[in-house]
């Protein structure tokens, strides 16, 4: 899979997500989302048009589900900064 060939489609998807209000959207996150959601179980080589279709058909809800999951995995509640924020809440 050649990421460089998909850059126009990836940039288009990032632009679309930003228009929908997802200002934090990046090419890296869209790429990783596709790798984890659509291409993880793919054993066979996909053609370029199939990859472009996968990028352009990525739904905003799927992207956000990926981002939320990613953030939960990198939860920082038990760091010193996170504990300080928790104390302020209570």
N, C-alpha and C positions, 0 to 999 in steps of 0.2 A: 504494500500500500504506500503510494507516494504522496505524502502530505503536500508537497509543493504544487503538484498538479491540482489539488483540491482547494488551494488558497482562494481563488475567486469565489467559490461556493461558500467556503467557510467565512470569508469576510462578509458576504451577502447575508448569511445567517446571523452573524453578530450584529450587523446593522439592523436587521429585522427585529431582533430581540431588544436592542436598544430603543427602537421606535415603540416597542410595546411596554417600555418602562423598565426594562432590566439593564440598567446602566452599568452594572458590574460585569456584563457579558464580555468574554474574551475569546479569542481564537483558541487559545490553549484549553479553556474549559469546554468549549463546544467539541473540540477534537477528543478530549478525554471522555466526555459524555458519550460520544458516538462509539469510542473504543469499548467502553464498559457496557453500554446498553444495546447497540445494534450489531457490533462487530465482534463481541467477545466469543461467541460460540461458532463463529464462521470458520469452517474448515477449508472451504474452497475459495479460490481466488475470484474476487468480484471484478467485473469490468468497470471502466471509468464512469460510464453513464449510470451504473447502478450505485456507485459510491456517491456521485453528485446527487442522485435522487435521495439517497439516505440523508445526506447533509441538508438538503433543501426541505425535506419532509419532516425533519426533527421538530416536534411540537414544543412550544414554550413550556407547557406543563411537564413534559418529560425532562427538559433541561432544568427546570426548577427543582424537580424531584431529585435529580442528580446532585445539584448544588446543595440542597438541604442535607442530603445523606453525607456528602463530602464534609460539610461543616460539622455535622454531628460526630463524625469520626475524628475530627481534629478539635474536639471540644476542649476548651481550656479552663473549665470550672475548677480544676484542682491544681492550677498553677497559682503562684502567689498573687498575680494580678486578678485572676478569676475569683479567688477566695475573698479578695478585697471588695470586688464588685458584689459578691453574695452578701457580705456583711453590710454593705450599704443598703441592700434591698430590705434587710431585716432590721 
